[in-house]
Amino acid sequence: MAFGVYVHVPFCVTRCGYCDFNTYVGSDAAARSAYAGAAIAEVGLARRAFGADAPVVDTVFFGGGTPTLLPAADLSAILAAIAGAFGLTPGAEVTTEANPEDVDAATLASLREAGFTRVSFGMQSAVAHVLATLDRRHTPERAVAAVAEARAAAFEHVSLDLIYGTPGESDADWAASVAAALAAGPDHVSAYALGVEPGTALHARVRRGELPAPDPDAAADRYVAADATLAAAGLDWYEISNWAATREARCRHNLGYWRGDEWWGVGPGAHSQVGGVRWWNVRHPRDYARRLAAGDSPTAGREVLDPPTVRFERVMLGVRLAEGLDRALLSRAGAAAAERLAGEGLLTLDGDRVRLTLEGRLKADAVVRALTD
């Protein structure tokens, strides 16, 4: 079983209207400057908690928020602390997320020299009015330039994130975004349907009637179009929302989540899962730093994962993968549902594997409900 470390950096310059992640905006310079020291303290706590049974780390993922709002030296110091405490496996994958406008060639070169192997840019769209609706600050051209800078810095893998279904986005807008992403030359693309989450600015605008709610039928059409275009360009789907040019280009850290591996989450609000237990940290950066400075755990809560929960999550996440789900994980009712769904063209049953068809990917939530009832 692989072991990963997730590092949550919760700072942003502005909050995108659709975002409901644990992020903080503004000029709290003290919280940012204290972050690296607190995160390194949690890495030390994690190492002591494992004792003699500490695993070697296979993947590290810096997410947010915007990790690259921190100085490259801070990100590098946290990575060095993880490597020093646990060790990294040969060929370990080390990813950072980044907004295109918050990095430059020098920052990317520094991160690559420190041992980062993969960078994931939040492109979202290549169309100016779509970016404006999403409250994104970068220009359509900046994401393309950032990919070129990452390649020049010798990053092994570069990913672009896209969002489809934004109010006001046309089919032509979406086609232009996918084409621009491919022209930039990444070896990995993620594409997510826009969700309208309660408590977000986007939710408020839709509720007030300022924007129409995303159209699920249009979103389905755009998913199908993106899948065809990406496949024609040599990027194959390996998870419902993710396409990669090669097996090596797949995000191994995220595959660990989907396959039920273990990870330790560092940072405010970060979740961890080890030994059948899941826990999560306090959400606010100041509370997080205060606890660690006092030598206390930042944990806010925990739960023990019982066998039914583990089985449910393995089915829910595993069926999203192109490699499919082990049929042995299904209950008797789930196995019967799989036979029915295969007859409806939503699944294929290949020996001991259960796999989604393209139609099944479009109806994945309903498929999961049927398999887990």
C-alpha angles and dihedrals in degrees: 000000000000121000124214138184120215118198115198114205104186102191126113135169090225133357115249111232094242097046122112097166123123097271136143128207132196136059103303093150092169093058092049094047091049094048101084093049092049093047091049089050090054090050088056091048090051092051092051091048091057094046115176091350096063112144125224112250118250099179138017122194125188108200138162153075095346113320092188091064084080117077113269087241091062094050090047092050092053091049090049090051091052091048091047095048100042109007125234123254116242107276093016114178114237116184135182126189115222140180109232093234095052099061136060135187093272093051092049092048090051093050093048091050089051091057106270109144103180137039127192117201123203099228096152094171143001093214119093099217092049091051089050092053089050091049091239116160103205127089121243090253097051096072090054091050091048091056090053090050091050091051090049088053088056098246107172094216133024125188133190125205120213132186123207131192099045112161108264094022114130129205087254091052091053093046089052092051094051091047092049091048092052092045089057089064107236119162092215133043129185120196122189132184111240111255123201103220122194113254095030126115089241091056090052092050092050091046091052091049095245090123132023118245114257113274110238093204091053090047091053091050091051092049091053091047092049093048091053094046094046093046091051088053092053100261111125126197115249097166127022094263100028135078129182136187094221139006088256090056093059115107102255093189093059091043086060090060093047093047095048099251123152130262142170116225116213122196142036112329093359118150126219133194121195132148096357093308126109123196138169137208131238109277106227119080094222093051089046094051092043093055094048093045087056091050093251131131115260091216114133100181145345143200135197112231109229120206095261091053092048091050092048093051094046090054095042094051101029095055089060091068125091088225087065136219128295105249089217088073092065123093119231089265090046092052090051090049090051091056090050094046090049088055089052091053096249097109140027120215111211113174106294095349130093113201135182120240119216089265088048091054089055090052098035096132092056091045091053091049091052094047094048102040 
